[in-house]
Amino acid sequence: MKANEHILVRSAQAHVLPMEQPSPAGWVYDMKVGAWTNPSKGAFMVHDPTSPRCGTKKNDLETGEDAKGQ
């Protein structure tokens, strides 16, 4: 770390990004269809009421592109 670096550069923390996205158990992303499907049920994830639902976006990493809501 250099003394003449900007304070944001000196105090920034690096985050390790996962190499692959975790898949919901039992669901497969079909690239041809462009949707998550369940091969055993023959259903789309968005139409299945028992499929896992997304949580909040609270775990998003802030990229510094905007400062909305801060």
Backbone as XML, in Angstrom:
<?xml version="1.0"?>
<chain id="A" units="angstrom">
  <residue number="1" name="MET">
    <atom name="N" x="0.842" y="-1.171" z="0.000"/>
    <atom name="CA" x="0.000" y="0.000" z="0.000"/>
    <atom name="C" x="0.890" y="1.237" z="0.000"/>
  </residue>
  <residue number="2" name="LYS">
    <atom name="N" x="0.605" y="2.141" z="-0.899"/>
    <atom name="CA" x="1.407" y="3.354" z="-1.012"/>
    <atom name="C" x="0.755" y="4.485" z="-0.222"/>
  </residue>
  <residue number="3" name="ALA">
    <atom name="N" x="1.570" y="5.342" z="0.349"/>
    <atom name="CA" x="1.070" y="6.452" z="1.154"/>
    <atom name="C" x="0.299" y="7.463" z="0.315"/>
  </residue>
  <residue number="4" name="ASN">
    <atom name="N" x="0.600" y="7.560" z="-0.979"/>
    <atom name="CA" x="-0.074" y="8.554" z="-1.813"/>
    <atom name="C" x="-1.337" y="8.018" z="-2.493"/>
  </residue>
  <residue number="5" name="GLU">
    <atom name="N" x="-1.747" y="6.779" z="-2.179"/>
    <atom name="CA" x="-2.971" y="6.239" z="-2.744"/>
    <atom name="C" x="-4.183" y="6.931" z="-2.129"/>
  </residue>
  <residue number="6" name="HIS">
    <atom name="N" x="-5.245" y="7.000" z="-2.889"/>
    <atom name="CA" x="-6.480" y="7.609" z="-2.405"/>
    <atom name="C" x="-6.994" y="6.826" z="-1.197"/>
  </residue>
  <residue number="7" name="ILE">
    <atom name="N" x="-7.648" y="7.509" z="-0.280"/>
    <atom name="CA" x="-8.116" y="6.864" z="0.950"/>
    <atom name="C" x="-9.082" y="5.713" z="0.665"/>
  </residue>
  <residue number="8" name="LEU">
    <atom name="N" x="-9.887" y="5.829" z="-0.388"/>
    <atom name="CA" x="-10.809" y="4.743" z="-0.732"/>
    <atom name="C" x="-10.057" y="3.512" z="-1.230"/>
  </residue>
  <residue number="9" name="VAL">
    <atom name="N" x="-8.983" y="3.739" z="-1.954"/>
    <atom name="CA" x="-8.173" y="2.620" z="-2.438"/>
    <atom name="C" x="-7.462" y="1.946" z="-1.263"/>
  </residue>
  <residue number="10" name="ARG">
    <atom name="N" x="-6.978" y="2.742" z="-0.329"/>
    <atom name="CA" x="-6.277" y="2.185" z="0.832"/>
    <atom name="C" x="-7.211" y="1.410" z="1.752"/>
  </residue>
  <residue number="11" name="SER">
    <atom name="N" x="-8.459" y="1.852" z="1.881"/>
    <atom name="CA" x="-9.354" y="1.225" z="2.843"/>
    <atom name="C" x="-10.330" y="0.223" z="2.225"/>
  </residue>
  <residue number="12" name="ALA">
    <atom name="N" x="-10.296" y="0.043" z="0.914"/>
    <atom name="CA" x="-11.208" y="-0.891" z="0.256"/>
    <atom name="C" x="-10.869" y="-2.331" z="0.631"/>
  </residue>
  <residue number="13" name="GLN">
    <atom name="N" x="-11.915" y="-3.151" z="0.733"/>
    <atom name="CA" x="-11.728" y="-4.566" z="1.044"/>
    <atom name="C" x="-12.047" y="-5.397" z="-0.195"/>
  </residue>
  <residue number="14" name="ALA">
    <atom name="N" x="-11.210" y="-6.351" z="-0.480"/>
    <atom name="CA" x="-11.440" y="-7.234" z="-1.623"/>
    <atom name="C" x="-12.423" y="-8.330" z="-1.231"/>
  </residue>
  <residue number="15" name="HIS">
    <atom name="N" x="-13.317" y="-8.674" z="-2.139"/>
    <atom name="CA" x="-14.283" y="-9.745" z="-1.923"/>
    <atom name="C" x="-13.997" y="-10.856" z="-2.925"/>
  </residue>
  <residue number="16" name="VAL">
    <atom name="N" x="-13.943" y="-12.062" z="-2.449"/>
    <atom name="CA" x="-13.733" y="-13.206" z="-3.326"/>
    <atom name="C" x="-15.090" y="-13.625" z="-3.874"/>
  </residue>
  <residue number="17" name="LEU">
    <atom name="N" x="-15.214" y="-13.613" z="-5.191"/>
    <atom name="CA" x="-16.461" y="-14.012" z="-5.823"/>
    <atom name="C" x="-16.446" y="-15.510" z="-6.077"/>
  </residue>
  <residue number="18" name="PRO">
    <atom name="N" x="-17.588" y="-16.174" z="-5.886"/>
    <atom name="CA" x="-17.635" y="-17.611" z="-6.139"/>
    <atom name="C" x="-17.415" y="-17.905" z="-7.621"/>
  </residue>
  <residue number="19" name="MET">
    <atom name="N" x="-16.785" y="-19.014" z="-7.909"/>
    <atom name="CA" x="-16.500" y="-19.371" z="-9.299"/>
    <atom name="C" x="-17.753" y="-19.832" z="-10.036"/>
  </residue>
  <residue number="20" name="GLU">
    <atom name="N" x="-18.717" y="-20.385" z="-9.319"/>
    <atom name="CA" x="-19.957" y="-20.802" z="-9.957"/>
    <atom name="C" x="-21.134" y="-20.478" z="-9.047"/>
  </residue>
  <residue number="21" name="GLN">
    <atom name="N" x="-22.261" y="-20.256" z="-9.655"/>
    <atom name="CA" x="-23.460" y="-19.949" z="-8.900"/>
    <atom name="C" x="-24.062" y="-21.241" z="-8.353"/>
  </residue>
  <residue number="22" name="PRO">
    <atom name="N" x="-24.505" y="-21.240" z="-7.102"/>
    <atom name="CA" x="-25.147" y="-22.446" z="-6.569"/>
    <atom name="C" x="-26.503" y="-22.667" z="-7.232"/>
  </residue>
  <residue number="23" name="SER">
    <atom name="N" x="-26.821" y="-23.914" z="-7.487"/>
    <atom name="CA" x="-28.098" y="-24.258" z="-8.100"/>
    <atom name="C" x="-29.058" y="-24.757" z="-7.033"/>
  </residue>
  <residue number="24" name="PRO">
    <atom name="N" x="-30.342" y="-24.408" z="-7.146"/>
    <atom name="CA" x="-31.323" y="-24.954" z="-6.210"/>
    <atom name="C" x="-31.418" y="-26.470" z="-6.384"/>
  </residue>
  <residue number="25" name="ALA">
    <atom name="N" x="-31.534" y="-27.188" z="-5.271"/>
    <atom name="CA" x="-31.585" y="-28.655" z="-5.317"/>
    <atom name="C" x="-32.775" y="-29.130" z="-6.149"/>
  </residue>
  <residue number="26" name="GLY">
    <atom name="N" x="-32.506" y="-30.000" z="-7.105"/>
    <atom name="CA" x="-33.559" y="-30.570" z="-7.941"/>
    <atom name="C" x="-33.907" y="-29.752" z="-9.171"/>
  </residue>
  <residue number="27" name="TRP">
    <atom name="N" x="-33.304" y="-28.597" z="-9.317"/>
    <atom name="CA" x="-33.614" y="-27.725" z="-10.444"/>
    <atom name="C" x="-32.400" y="-27.569" z="-11.349"/>
  </residue>
  <residue number="28" name="VAL">
    <atom name="N" x="-32.643" y="-27.468" z="-12.645"/>
    <atom name="CA" x="-31.582" y="-27.342" z="-13.647"/>
    <atom name="C" x="-31.923" y="-26.156" z="-14.545"/>
  </residue>
  <residue number="29" name="TYR">
    <atom name="N" x="-30.918" y="-25.333" z="-14.828"/>
    <atom name="CA" x="-31.157" y="-24.212" z="-15.738"/>
    <atom name="C" x="-31.041" y="-24.704" z="-17.166"/>
  </residue>
  <residue number="30" name="ASP">
    <atom name="N" x="-32.107" y="-24.568" z="-17.929"/>
    <atom name="CA" x="-32.152" y="-25.003" z="-19.321"/>
    <atom name="C" x="-31.793" y="-23.816" z="-20.210"/>
  </residue>
  <residue number="31" name="MET">
    <atom name="N" x="-30.599" y="-23.856" z="-20.800"/>
    <atom name="CA" x="-30.121" y="-22.743" z="-21.621"/>
    <atom name="C" x="-30.988" y="-22.545" z="-22.873"/>
  </residue>
  <residue number="32" name="LYS">
    <atom name="N" x="-31.510" y="-23.636" z="-23.421"/>
    <atom name="CA" x="-32.332" y="-23.535" z="-24.621"/>
    <atom name="C" x="-33.650" y="-22.813" z="-24.320"/>
  </residue>
  <residue number="33" name="VAL">
    <atom name="N" x="-34.248" y="-23.131" z="-23.186"/>
    <atom name="CA" x="-35.518" y="-22.532" z="-22.796"/>
    <atom name="C" x="-35.298" y="-21.178" z="-22.132"/>
  </residue>
  <residue number="34" name="GLY">
    <atom name="N" x="-34.189" y="-21.060" z="-21.383"/>
    <atom name="CA" x="-33.899" y="-19.822" z="-20.669"/>
    <atom name="C" x="-34.619" y="-19.736" z="-19.343"/>
  </residue>
  <residue number="35" name="ALA">
    <atom name="N" x="-34.806" y="-20.907" z="-18.695"/>
    <atom name="CA" x="-35.530" y="-20.920" z="-17.422"/>
    <atom name="C" x="-35.073" y="-22.111" z="-16.582"/>
  </residue>
  <residue number="36" name="TRP">
    <atom name="N" x="-35.334" y="-22.015" z="-15.256"/>
    <atom name="CA" x="-35.058" y="-23.131" z="-14.361"/>
    <atom name="C" x="-36.177" y="-24.154" z="-14.507"/>
  </residue>
  <residue number="37" name="THR">
    <atom name="N" x="-35.792" y="-25.422" z="-14.678"/>
    <atom name="CA" x="-36.777" y="-26.487" z="-14.826"/>
    <atom name="C" x="-36.461" y="-27.616" z="-13.859"/>
  </residue>
  <residue number="38" name="ASN">
    <atom name="N" x="-37.492" y="-28.408" z="-13.563"/>
    <atom name="CA" x="-37.332" y="-29.594" z="-12.731"/>
    <atom name="C" x="-37.578" y="-30.796" z="-13.623"/>
  </residue>
  <residue number="39" name="PRO">
    <atom name="N" x="-36.526" y="-31.534" z="-13.992"/>
    <atom name="CA" x="-36.688" y="-32.646" z="-14.919"/>
    <atom name="C" x="-37.637" y="-33.736" z="-14.401"/>
  </residue>
  <residue number="40" name="SER">
    <atom name="N" x="-37.651" y="-33.984" z="-13.099"/>
    <atom name="CA" x="-38.522" y="-35.051" z="-12.579"/>
    <atom name="C" x="-39.990" y="-34.646" z="-12.595"/>
  </residue>
  <residue number="41" name="LYS">
    <atom name="N" x="-40.281" y="-33.357" z="-12.447"/>
    <atom name="CA" x="-41.670" y="-32.882" z="-12.462"/>
    <atom name="C" x="-42.085" y="-32.369" z="-13.834"/>
  </residue>
  <residue number="42" name="GLY">
    <atom name="N" x="-41.112" y="-32.016" z="-14.646"/>
    <atom name="CA" x="-41.414" y="-31.412" z="-15.942"/>
    <atom name="C" x="-42.043" y="-30.040" z="-15.781"/>
  </residue>
  <residue number="43" name="ALA">
    <atom name="N" x="-41.594" y="-29.295" z="-14.755"/>
    <atom name="CA" x="-42.198" y="-27.995" z="-14.444"/>
    <atom name="C" x="-41.163" y="-26.886" z="-14.489"/>
  </residue>
  <residue number="44" name="PHE">
    <atom name="N" x="-41.667" y="-25.675" z="-14.723"/>
    <atom name="CA" x="-40.831" y="-24.493" z="-14.616"/>
    <atom name="C" x="-40.831" y="-24.023" z="-13.162"/>
  </residue>
  <residue number="45" name="MET">
    <atom name="N" x="-39.697" y="-23.519" z="-12.714"/>
    <atom name="CA" x="-39.587" y="-23.071" z="-11.327"/>
    <atom name="C" x="-40.586" y="-21.964" z="-11.001"/>
  </residue>
  <residue number="46" name="VAL">
    <atom name="N" x="-40.809" y="-21.043" z="-11.923"/>
    <atom name="CA" x="-41.703" y="-19.919" z="-11.643"/>
    <atom name="C" x="-43.153" y="-20.348" z="-11.481"/>
  </residue>
  <residue number="47" name="HIS">
    <atom name="N" x="-43.524" y="-21.502" z="-12.041"/>
    <atom name="CA" x="-44.910" y="-21.967" z="-11.956"/>
    <atom name="C" x="-45.135" y="-22.941" z="-10.803"/>
  </residue>
  <residue number="48" name="ASP">
    <atom name="N" x="-44.081" y="-23.426" z="-10.194"/>
    <atom name="CA" x="-44.207" y="-24.429" z="-9.132"/>
    <atom name="C" x="-44.252" y="-23.744" z="-7.764"/>
  </residue>
  <residue number="49" name="PRO">
    <atom name="N" x="-45.370" y="-23.866" z="-7.042"/>
    <atom name="CA" x="-45.479" y="-23.198" z="-5.736"/>
    <atom name="C" x="-44.556" y="-23.788" z="-4.668"/>
  </residue>
  <residue number="50" name="THR">
    <atom name="N" x="-44.031" y="-24.989" z="-4.895"/>
    <atom name="CA" x="-43.131" y="-25.608" z="-3.912"/>
    <atom name="C" x="-41.666" y="-25.311" z="-4.188"/>
  </residue>
  <residue number="51" name="SER">
    <atom name="N" x="-41.385" y="-24.575" z="-5.262"/>
    <atom name="CA" x="-39.983" y="-24.288" z="-5.603"/>
    <atom name="C" x="-39.393" y="-23.277" z="-4.622"/>
  </residue>
  <residue number="52" name="PRO">
    <atom name="N" x="-38.063" y="-23.285" z="-4.458"/>
    <atom name="CA" x="-37.430" y="-22.306" z="-3.572"/>
    <atom name="C" x="-37.611" y="-20.895" z="-4.110"/>
  </residue>
  <residue number="53" name="ARG">
    <atom name="N" x="-37.815" y="-19.964" z="-3.216"/>
    <atom name="CA" x="-38.002" y="-18.564" z="-3.602"/>
    <atom name="C" x="-36.777" y="-17.752" z="-3.228"/>
  </residue>
  <residue number="54" name="CYS">
    <atom name="N" x="-36.551" y="-16.715" z="-3.971"/>
    <atom name="CA" x="-35.426" y="-15.832" z="-3.693"/>
    <atom name="C" x="-35.675" y="-15.062" z="-2.407"/>
  </residue>
  <residue number="55" name="GLY">
    <atom name="N" x="-34.599" y="-14.801" z="-1.690"/>
    <atom name="CA" x="-34.686" y="-13.960" z="-0.508"/>
    <atom name="C" x="-34.568" y="-12.507" z="-0.901"/>
  </residue>
  <residue number="56" name="THR">
    <atom name="N" x="-34.047" y="-11.720" z="-0.021"/>
    <atom name="CA" x="-33.865" y="-10.303" z="-0.315"/>
    <atom name="C" x="-32.535" y="-10.099" z="-1.030"/>
  </residue>
  <residue number="57" name="LYS">
    <atom name="N" x="-32.309" y="-8.891" z="-1.465"/>
    <atom name="CA" x="-31.054" y="-8.555" z="-2.126"/>
    <atom name="C" x="-30.038" y="-8.017" z="-1.127"/>
  </residue>
  <residue number="58" name="LYS">
    <atom name="N" x="-30.220" y="-8.309" z="0.141"/>
    <atom name="CA" x="-29.350" y="-7.768" z="1.179"/>
    <atom name="C" x="-27.904" y="-8.244" z="1.049"/>
  </residue>
  <residue number="59" name="ASN">
    <atom name="N" x="-27.669" y="-9.378" z="0.397"/>
    <atom name="CA" x="-26.313" y="-9.914" z="0.292"/>
    <atom name="C" x="-25.588" y="-9.431" z="-0.957"/>
  </residue>
  <residue number="60" name="ASP">
    <atom name="N" x="-26.188" y="-8.507" z="-1.712"/>
    <atom name="CA" x="-25.514" y="-7.979" z="-2.891"/>
    <atom name="C" x="-24.262" y="-7.211" z="-2.478"/>
  </residue>
  <residue number="61" name="LEU">
    <atom name="N" x="-23.241" y="-7.315" z="-3.278"/>
    <atom name="CA" x="-22.025" y="-6.543" z="-3.042"/>
    <atom name="C" x="-22.200" y="-5.173" z="-3.675"/>
  </residue>
  <residue number="62" name="GLU">
    <atom name="N" x="-21.836" y="-4.155" z="-2.960"/>
    <atom name="CA" x="-21.921" y="-2.795" z="-3.489"/>
    <atom name="C" x="-20.749" y="-2.559" z="-4.421"/>
  </residue>
  <residue number="63" name="THR">
    <atom name="N" x="-21.053" y="-2.143" z="-5.630"/>
    <atom name="CA" x="-19.999" y="-1.933" z="-6.623"/>
    <atom name="C" x="-19.549" y="-0.489" z="-6.685"/>
  </residue>
  <residue number="64" name="GLY">
    <atom name="N" x="-20.267" y="0.399" z="-6.017"/>
    <atom name="CA" x="-19.891" y="1.800" z="-6.046"/>
    <atom name="C" x="-20.383" y="2.547" z="-7.267"/>
  </residue>
  <residue number="65" name="GLU">
    <atom name="N" x="-21.242" y="1.915" z="-8.061"/>
    <atom name="CA" x="-21.736" y="2.577" z="-9.270"/>
    <atom name="C" x="-22.727" y="3.679" z="-8.948"/>
  </residue>
  <residue number="66" name="ASP">
    <atom name="N" x="-23.448" y="3.533" z="-7.838"/>
    <atom name="CA" x="-24.398" y="4.562" z="-7.461"/>
    <atom name="C" x="-24.447" y="4.653" z="-5.939"/>
  </residue>
  <residue number="67" name="ALA">
    <atom name="N" x="-25.125" y="5.660" z="-5.455"/>
    <atom name="CA" x="-25.248" y="5.848" z="-4.003"/>
    <atom name="C" x="-26.709" y="6.013" z="-3.619"/>
  </residue>
  <residue number="68" name="LYS">
    <atom name="N" x="-27.621" y="5.407" z="-4.373"/>
    <atom name="CA" x="-29.043" y="5.538" z="-4.098"/>
    <atom name="C" x="-29.382" y="4.880" z="-2.771"/>
  </residue>
  <residue number="69" name="GLY">
    <atom name="N" x="-30.187" y="5.541" z="-1.998"/>
    <atom name="CA" x="-30.668" y="4.972" z="-0.742"/>
    <atom name="C" x="-29.650" y="4.980" z="0.374"/>
  </residue>
  <residue number="70" name="GLN">
    <atom name="N" x="-28.561" y="5.656" z="0.196"/>
    <atom name="CA" x="-27.549" y="5.660" z="1.259"/>
    <atom name="C" x="-27.545" y="6.977" z="1.985"/>
  </residue>
</chain>
